[in-house]
């Protein structure tokens, strides 16, 4: 392949309407999953930074 060429596997784009402009295709609904996070008070970090341990 030469520079600036694009190779597309037809299986990867099956069902995508490629003949419409990108901005008018809309968004595809999907499930977005983020990591589980623990919300805690900033005092916890201050305690750890000053040599204390969590309880």
Helices and strands as residue ranges (DSSP letters): G 10-12, G 22-24, H 42-49
